[in-house]
Amino acid sequence: MAAAAARGVPCDRLIFDDEGHEFRRPANRVSYVTTVTGWLSDRLNPPCPRKPED
């Protein structure tokens, strides 16, 4: 996280107190996948260019 923050990349740490090294609880898996896909979507999908007005 320190390297990402040093480059200005927004990042969050997900900690599930009821998990170990793997995500076994379905709710935690959903939260993880939702968070990661949202983060990737924000960074990998460039904004659509504005269409010039006629």
PDB file with SEQRES, HELIX, SHEET and CRYST1 records, atoms N, CA, C and O in Angstrom:
SEQRES   1 A   54  MET ALA ALA ALA ALA ALA ARG GLY VAL PRO CYS ASP ARG          
SEQRES   2 A   54  LEU ILE PHE ASP ASP GLU GLY HIS GLU PHE ARG ARG PRO          
SEQRES   3 A   54  ALA ASN ARG VAL SER TYR VAL THR THR VAL THR GLY TRP          
SEQRES   4 A   54  LEU SER ASP ARG LEU ASN PRO PRO CYS PRO ARG LYS PRO          
SEQRES   5 A   54  GLU ASP                                                      
HELIX    1 AA1 ALA A    2  ALA A    6  1                                   5    
HELIX    2 AA2 PRO A   26  LEU A   44  1                                  19    
CRYST1    1.000    1.000    1.000  90.00  90.00  90.00 P 1           1          
ATOM      1  N   MET A   1       0.811  -1.186   0.000  1.00  0.00           N  
ATOM      2  CA  MET A   1       0.000   0.000   0.000  1.00  0.00           C  
ATOM      3  C   MET A   1       0.857   1.253   0.000  1.00  0.00           C  
ATOM      4  O   MET A   1       0.480   2.266  -0.589  1.00  0.00           O  
ATOM      5  N   ALA A   2       1.987   1.191   0.646  1.00  0.00           N  
ATOM      6  CA  ALA A   2       2.856   2.366   0.708  1.00  0.00           C  
ATOM      7  C   ALA A   2       3.332   2.762  -0.688  1.00  0.00           C  
ATOM      8  O   ALA A   2       3.394   3.949  -1.009  1.00  0.00           O  
ATOM      9  N   ALA A   3       3.668   1.776  -1.518  1.00  0.00           N  
ATOM     10  CA  ALA A   3       4.136   2.076  -2.870  1.00  0.00           C  
ATOM     11  C   ALA A   3       3.024   2.709  -3.698  1.00  0.00           C  
ATOM     12  O   ALA A   3       3.268   3.654  -4.448  1.00  0.00           O  
ATOM     13  N   ALA A   4       1.816   2.196  -3.568  1.00  0.00           N  
ATOM     14  CA  ALA A   4       0.688   2.775  -4.307  1.00  0.00           C  
ATOM     15  C   ALA A   4       0.418   4.196  -3.837  1.00  0.00           C  
ATOM     16  O   ALA A   4       0.228   5.100  -4.651  1.00  0.00           O  
ATOM     17  N   ALA A   5       0.400   4.388  -2.541  1.00  0.00           N  
ATOM     18  CA  ALA A   5       0.153   5.727  -1.994  1.00  0.00           C  
ATOM     19  C   ALA A   5       1.239   6.706  -2.422  1.00  0.00           C  
ATOM     20  O   ALA A   5       0.949   7.871  -2.692  1.00  0.00           O  
ATOM     21  N   ALA A   6       2.482   6.247  -2.487  1.00  0.00           N  
ATOM     22  CA  ALA A   6       3.579   7.121  -2.905  1.00  0.00           C  
ATOM     23  C   ALA A   6       3.416   7.564  -4.348  1.00  0.00           C  
ATOM     24  O   ALA A   6       3.901   8.628  -4.732  1.00  0.00           O  
ATOM     25  N   ARG A   7       2.739   6.759  -5.147  1.00  0.00           N  
ATOM     26  CA  ARG A   7       2.494   7.112  -6.553  1.00  0.00           C  
ATOM     27  C   ARG A   7       1.161   7.821  -6.748  1.00  0.00           C  
ATOM     28  O   ARG A   7       0.790   8.156  -7.873  1.00  0.00           O  
ATOM     29  N   GLY A   8       0.442   8.050  -5.655  1.00  0.00           N  
ATOM     30  CA  GLY A   8      -0.836   8.747  -5.743  1.00  0.00           C  
ATOM     31  C   GLY A   8      -1.992   7.869  -6.182  1.00  0.00           C  
ATOM     32  O   GLY A   8      -3.036   8.374  -6.595  1.00  0.00           O  
ATOM     33  N   VAL A   9      -1.813   6.555  -6.097  1.00  0.00           N  
ATOM     34  CA  VAL A   9      -2.884   5.631  -6.476  1.00  0.00           C  
ATOM     35  C   VAL A   9      -3.777   5.408  -5.267  1.00  0.00           C  
ATOM     36  O   VAL A   9      -3.303   4.932  -4.235  1.00  0.00           O  
ATOM     37  N   PRO A  10      -5.056   5.741  -5.370  1.00  0.00           N  
ATOM     38  CA  PRO A  10      -5.945   5.524  -4.238  1.00  0.00           C  
ATOM     39  C   PRO A  10      -6.104   4.033  -3.971  1.00  0.00           C  
ATOM     40  O   PRO A  10      -6.303   3.245  -4.896  1.00  0.00           O  
ATOM     41  N   CYS A  11      -6.017   3.659  -2.724  1.00  0.00           N  
ATOM     42  CA  CYS A  11      -6.173   2.252  -2.368  1.00  0.00           C  
ATOM     43  C   CYS A  11      -6.780   2.141  -0.973  1.00  0.00           C  
ATOM     44  O   CYS A  11      -6.655   3.035  -0.137  1.00  0.00           O  
ATOM     45  N   ASP A  12      -7.421   1.041  -0.765  1.00  0.00           N  
ATOM     46  CA  ASP A  12      -8.028   0.741   0.528  1.00  0.00           C  
ATOM     47  C   ASP A  12      -7.552  -0.624   0.982  1.00  0.00           C  
ATOM     48  O   ASP A  12      -7.213  -1.476   0.160  1.00  0.00           O  
ATOM     49  N   ARG A  13      -7.525  -0.829   2.253  1.00  0.00           N  
ATOM     50  CA  ARG A  13      -7.168  -2.129   2.814  1.00  0.00           C  
ATOM     51  C   ARG A  13      -8.452  -2.790   3.304  1.00  0.00           C  
ATOM     52  O   ARG A  13      -9.210  -2.217   4.087  1.00  0.00           O  
ATOM     53  N   LEU A  14      -8.672  -3.994   2.828  1.00  0.00           N  
ATOM     54  CA  LEU A  14      -9.825  -4.766   3.283  1.00  0.00           C  
ATOM     55  C   LEU A  14      -9.363  -5.756   4.330  1.00  0.00           C  
ATOM     56  O   LEU A  14      -8.507  -6.600   4.068  1.00  0.00           O  
ATOM     57  N   ILE A  15      -9.926  -5.649   5.502  1.00  0.00           N  
ATOM     58  CA  ILE A  15      -9.593  -6.575   6.581  1.00  0.00           C  
ATOM     59  C   ILE A  15     -10.885  -7.224   7.056  1.00  0.00           C  
ATOM     60  O   ILE A  15     -11.835  -6.546   7.447  1.00  0.00           O  
ATOM     61  N   PHE A  16     -10.898  -8.529   7.015  1.00  0.00           N  
ATOM     62  CA  PHE A  16     -12.034  -9.285   7.515  1.00  0.00           C  
ATOM     63  C   PHE A  16     -11.564  -9.995   8.783  1.00  0.00           C  
ATOM     64  O   PHE A  16     -10.825 -10.977   8.717  1.00  0.00           O  
ATOM     65  N   ASP A  17     -11.995  -9.494   9.924  1.00  0.00           N  
ATOM     66  CA  ASP A  17     -11.528 -10.021  11.207  1.00  0.00           C  
ATOM     67  C   ASP A  17     -11.874 -11.490  11.423  1.00  0.00           C  
ATOM     68  O   ASP A  17     -11.236 -12.174  12.223  1.00  0.00           O  
ATOM     69  N   ASP A  18     -12.886 -11.970  10.708  1.00  0.00           N  
ATOM     70  CA  ASP A  18     -13.312 -13.360  10.900  1.00  0.00           C  
ATOM     71  C   ASP A  18     -12.715 -14.304   9.860  1.00  0.00           C  
ATOM     72  O   ASP A  18     -13.188 -15.431   9.710  1.00  0.00           O  
ATOM     73  N   GLU A  19     -11.679 -13.860   9.137  1.00  0.00           N  
ATOM     74  CA  GLU A  19     -11.047 -14.686   8.112  1.00  0.00           C  
ATOM     75  C   GLU A  19      -9.548 -14.800   8.381  1.00  0.00           C  
ATOM     76  O   GLU A  19      -8.957 -13.998   9.103  1.00  0.00           O  
ATOM     77  N   GLY A  20      -8.962 -15.826   7.775  1.00  0.00           N  
ATOM     78  CA  GLY A  20      -7.514 -15.992   7.833  1.00  0.00           C  
ATOM     79  C   GLY A  20      -6.912 -15.543   6.516  1.00  0.00           C  
ATOM     80  O   GLY A  20      -7.125 -14.412   6.080  1.00  0.00           O  
ATOM     81  N   HIS A  21      -6.154 -16.439   5.876  1.00  0.00           N  
ATOM     82  CA  HIS A  21      -5.503 -16.110   4.604  1.00  0.00           C  
ATOM     83  C   HIS A  21      -6.433 -16.272   3.411  1.00  0.00           C  
ATOM     84  O   HIS A  21      -6.114 -15.798   2.320  1.00  0.00           O  
ATOM     85  N   GLU A  22      -7.548 -16.915   3.586  1.00  0.00           N  
ATOM     86  CA  GLU A  22      -8.511 -17.127   2.507  1.00  0.00           C  
ATOM     87  C   GLU A  22      -9.856 -16.544   2.913  1.00  0.00           C  
ATOM     88  O   GLU A  22     -10.155 -16.381   4.096  1.00  0.00           O  
ATOM     89  N   PHE A  23     -10.660 -16.233   1.901  1.00  0.00           N  
ATOM     90  CA  PHE A  23     -12.015 -15.766   2.169  1.00  0.00           C  
ATOM     91  C   PHE A  23     -12.939 -16.971   2.081  1.00  0.00           C  
ATOM     92  O   PHE A  23     -13.172 -17.491   0.990  1.00  0.00           O  
ATOM     93  N   ARG A  24     -13.458 -17.416   3.194  1.00  0.00           N  
ATOM     94  CA  ARG A  24     -14.328 -18.582   3.212  1.00  0.00           C  
ATOM     95  C   ARG A  24     -15.805 -18.203   3.357  1.00  0.00           C  
ATOM     96  O   ARG A  24     -16.682 -18.913   2.865  1.00  0.00           O  
ATOM     97  N   ARG A  25     -16.071 -17.101   4.023  1.00  0.00           N  
ATOM     98  CA  ARG A  25     -17.461 -16.686   4.218  1.00  0.00           C  
ATOM     99  C   ARG A  25     -17.977 -16.023   2.950  1.00  0.00           C  
ATOM    100  O   ARG A  25     -17.331 -15.122   2.414  1.00  0.00           O  
ATOM    101  N   PRO A  26     -19.138 -16.462   2.463  1.00  0.00           N  
ATOM    102  CA  PRO A  26     -19.691 -15.892   1.215  1.00  0.00           C  
ATOM    103  C   PRO A  26     -19.838 -14.368   1.253  1.00  0.00           C  
ATOM    104  O   PRO A  26     -19.552 -13.700   0.259  1.00  0.00           O  
ATOM    105  N   ALA A  27     -20.271 -13.821   2.364  1.00  0.00           N  
ATOM    106  CA  ALA A  27     -20.444 -12.360   2.444  1.00  0.00           C  
ATOM    107  C   ALA A  27     -19.113 -11.634   2.269  1.00  0.00           C  
ATOM    108  O   ALA A  27     -19.059 -10.569   1.654  1.00  0.00           O  
ATOM    109  N   ASN A  28     -18.051 -12.204   2.805  1.00  0.00           N  
ATOM    110  CA  ASN A  28     -16.730 -11.586   2.653  1.00  0.00           C  
ATOM    111  C   ASN A  28     -16.229 -11.706   1.218  1.00  0.00           C  
ATOM    112  O   ASN A  28     -15.589 -10.790   0.701  1.00  0.00           O  
ATOM    113  N   ARG A  29     -16.518 -12.821   0.582  1.00  0.00           N  
ATOM    114  CA  ARG A  29     -16.136 -12.992  -0.827  1.00  0.00           C  
ATOM    115  C   ARG A  29     -16.841 -11.971  -1.704  1.00  0.00           C  
ATOM    116  O   ARG A  29     -16.227 -11.359  -2.578  1.00  0.00           O  
ATOM    117  N   VAL A  30     -18.130 -11.794  -1.465  1.00  0.00           N  
ATOM    118  CA  VAL A  30     -18.902 -10.820  -2.254  1.00  0.00           C  
ATOM    119  C   VAL A  30     -18.344  -9.418  -2.037  1.00  0.00           C  
ATOM    120  O   VAL A  30     -18.171  -8.661  -2.992  1.00  0.00           O  
ATOM    121  N   SER A  31     -18.068  -9.076  -0.801  1.00  0.00           N  
ATOM    122  CA  SER A  31     -17.520  -7.750  -0.497  1.00  0.00           C  
ATOM    123  C   SER A  31     -16.173  -7.542  -1.185  1.00  0.00           C  
ATOM    124  O   SER A  31     -15.920  -6.477  -1.749  1.00  0.00           O  
ATOM    125  N   TYR A  32     -15.318  -8.546  -1.140  1.00  0.00           N  
ATOM    126  CA  TYR A  32     -14.003  -8.454  -1.772  1.00  0.00           C  
ATOM    127  C   TYR A  32     -14.125  -8.280  -3.285  1.00  0.00           C  
ATOM    128  O   TYR A  32     -13.528  -7.368  -3.857  1.00  0.00           O  
ATOM    129  N   VAL A  33     -14.890  -9.145  -3.924  1.00  0.00           N  
ATOM    130  CA  VAL A  33     -15.023  -9.089  -5.384  1.00  0.00           C  
ATOM    131  C   VAL A  33     -15.667  -7.781  -5.819  1.00  0.00           C  
ATOM    132  O   VAL A  33     -15.242  -7.185  -6.809  1.00  0.00           O  
ATOM    133  N   THR A  34     -16.674  -7.329  -5.105  1.00  0.00           N  
ATOM    134  CA  THR A  34     -17.332  -6.065  -5.431  1.00  0.00           C  
ATOM    135  C   THR A  34     -16.358  -4.892  -5.311  1.00  0.00           C  
ATOM    136  O   THR A  34     -16.323  -4.011  -6.170  1.00  0.00           O  
ATOM    137  N   THR A  35     -15.584  -4.893  -4.256  1.00  0.00           N  
ATOM    138  CA  THR A  35     -14.620  -3.810  -4.040  1.00  0.00           C  
ATOM    139  C   THR A  35     -13.527  -3.812  -5.108  1.00  0.00           C  
ATOM    140  O   THR A  35     -13.191  -2.761  -5.655  1.00  0.00           O  
ATOM    141  N   VAL A  36     -12.976  -4.979  -5.404  1.00  0.00           N  
ATOM    142  CA  VAL A  36     -11.881  -5.073  -6.378  1.00  0.00           C  
ATOM    143  C   VAL A  36     -12.368  -4.731  -7.782  1.00  0.00           C  
ATOM    144  O   VAL A  36     -11.699  -3.987  -8.500  1.00  0.00           O  
ATOM    145  N   THR A  37     -13.516  -5.258  -8.184  1.00  0.00           N  
ATOM    146  CA  THR A  37     -14.005  -4.961  -9.528  1.00  0.00           C  
ATOM    147  C   THR A  37     -14.366  -3.484  -9.668  1.00  0.00           C  
ATOM    148  O   THR A  37     -14.170  -2.899 -10.734  1.00  0.00           O  
ATOM    149  N   GLY A  38     -14.884  -2.884  -8.619  1.00  0.00           N  
ATOM    150  CA  GLY A  38     -15.163  -1.448  -8.652  1.00  0.00           C  
ATOM    151  C   GLY A  38     -13.891  -0.628  -8.786  1.00  0.00           C  
ATOM    152  O   GLY A  38     -13.842   0.338  -9.547  1.00  0.00           O  
ATOM    153  N   TRP A  39     -12.858  -1.021  -8.039  1.00  0.00           N  
ATOM    154  CA  TRP A  39     -11.570  -0.320  -8.102  1.00  0.00           C  
ATOM    155  C   TRP A  39     -10.978  -0.439  -9.503  1.00  0.00           C  
ATOM    156  O   TRP A  39     -10.518   0.551 -10.073  1.00  0.00           O  
ATOM    157  N   LEU A  40     -10.989  -1.648 -10.056  1.00  0.00           N  
ATOM    158  CA  LEU A  40     -10.455  -1.854 -11.402  1.00  0.00           C  
ATOM    159  C   LEU A  40     -11.257  -1.094 -12.449  1.00  0.00           C  
ATOM    160  O   LEU A  40     -10.687  -0.499 -13.364  1.00  0.00           O  
ATOM    161  N   SER A  41     -12.560  -1.115 -12.314  1.00  0.00           N  
ATOM    162  CA  SER A  41     -13.415  -0.415 -13.262  1.00  0.00           C  
ATOM    163  C   SER A  41     -13.127   1.085 -13.269  1.00  0.00           C  
ATOM    164  O   SER A  41     -13.087   1.712 -14.328  1.00  0.00           O  
ATOM    165  N   ASP A  42     -12.931   1.648 -12.093  1.00  0.00           N  
ATOM    166  CA  ASP A  42     -12.641   3.083 -11.993  1.00  0.00           C  
ATOM    167  C   ASP A  42     -11.321   3.446 -12.664  1.00  0.00           C  
ATOM    168  O   ASP A  42     -11.182   4.541 -13.208  1.00  0.00           O  
ATOM    169  N   ARG A  43     -10.362   2.545 -12.629  1.00  0.00           N  
ATOM    170  CA  ARG A  43      -9.042   2.860 -13.142  1.00  0.00           C  
ATOM    171  C   ARG A  43      -8.781   2.379 -14.562  1.00  0.00           C  
ATOM    172  O   ARG A  43      -7.932   2.941 -15.254  1.00  0.00           O  
ATOM    173  N   LEU A  44      -9.494   1.347 -15.008  1.00  0.00           N  
ATOM    174  CA  LEU A  44      -9.226   0.796 -16.333  1.00  0.00           C  
ATOM    175  C   LEU A  44     -10.196   1.272 -17.407  1.00  0.00           C  
ATOM    176  O   LEU A  44      -9.901   1.154 -18.596  1.00  0.00           O  
ATOM    177  N   ASN A  45     -11.327   1.797 -17.018  1.00  0.00           N  
ATOM    178  CA  ASN A  45     -12.306   2.306 -17.977  1.00  0.00           C  
ATOM    179  C   ASN A  45     -12.137   3.816 -18.087  1.00  0.00           C  
ATOM    180  O   ASN A  45     -12.582   4.555 -17.209  1.00  0.00           O  
ATOM    181  N   PRO A  46     -11.501   4.277 -19.155  1.00  0.00           N  
ATOM    182  CA  PRO A  46     -11.348   5.730 -19.285  1.00  0.00           C  
ATOM    183  C   PRO A  46     -12.701   6.382 -19.527  1.00  0.00           C  
ATOM    184  O   PRO A  46     -13.609   5.742 -20.059  1.00  0.00           O  
ATOM    185  N   PRO A  47     -12.845   7.623 -19.152  1.00  0.00           N  
ATOM    186  CA  PRO A  47     -14.105   8.303 -19.411  1.00  0.00           C  
ATOM    187  C   PRO A  47     -14.359   8.397 -20.913  1.00  0.00           C  
ATOM    188  O   PRO A  47     -13.426   8.530 -21.706  1.00  0.00           O  
ATOM    189  N   CYS A  48     -15.599   8.327 -21.279  1.00  0.00           N  
ATOM    190  CA  CYS A  48     -15.964   8.437 -22.694  1.00  0.00           C  
ATOM    191  C   CYS A  48     -15.699   9.866 -23.170  1.00  0.00           C  
ATOM    192  O   CYS A  48     -16.031  10.828 -22.476  1.00  0.00           O  
ATOM    193  N   PRO A  49     -15.106   9.998 -24.343  1.00  0.00           N  
ATOM    194  CA  PRO A  49     -14.882  11.352 -24.866  1.00  0.00           C  
ATOM    195  C   PRO A  49     -16.228  12.018 -25.171  1.00  0.00           C  
ATOM    196  O   PRO A  49     -17.192  11.369 -25.577  1.00  0.00           O  
ATOM    197  N   ARG A  50     -16.254  13.296 -24.967  1.00  0.00           N  
ATOM    198  CA  ARG A  50     -17.488  14.034 -25.262  1.00  0.00           C  
ATOM    199  C   ARG A  50     -17.678  14.139 -26.753  1.00  0.00           C  
ATOM    200  O   ARG A  50     -16.735  14.405 -27.499  1.00  0.00           O  
ATOM    201  N   LYS A  51     -18.874  13.934 -27.168  1.00  0.00           N  
ATOM    202  CA  LYS A  51     -19.210  14.037 -28.585  1.00  0.00           C  
ATOM    203  C   LYS A  51     -19.322  15.522 -28.949  1.00  0.00           C  
ATOM    204  O   LYS A  51     -20.034  16.271 -28.281  1.00  0.00           O  
ATOM    205  N   PRO A  52     -18.625  15.944 -29.998  1.00  0.00           N  
ATOM    206  CA  PRO A  52     -18.712  17.363 -30.366  1.00  0.00           C  
ATOM    207  C   PRO A  52     -20.143  17.704 -30.794  1.00  0.00           C  
ATOM    208  O   PRO A  52     -20.831  16.933 -31.463  1.00  0.00           O  
ATOM    209  N   GLU A  53     -20.537  18.874 -30.380  1.00  0.00           N  
ATOM    210  CA  GLU A  53     -21.886  19.318 -30.746  1.00  0.00           C  
ATOM    211  C   GLU A  53     -21.880  19.823 -32.192  1.00  0.00           C  
ATOM    212  O   GLU A  53     -20.951  20.496 -32.638  1.00  0.00           O  
ATOM    213  N   ASP A  54     -22.941  19.476 -32.893  1.00  0.00           N  
ATOM    214  CA  ASP A  54     -23.046  19.885 -34.301  1.00  0.00           C  
ATOM    215  C   ASP A  54     -23.467  21.326 -34.416  1.00  0.00           C  
ATOM    216  O   ASP A  54     -23.606  21.841 -35.526  1.00  0.00           O  
TER     217      ASP A  54                                                      
END                                                                             
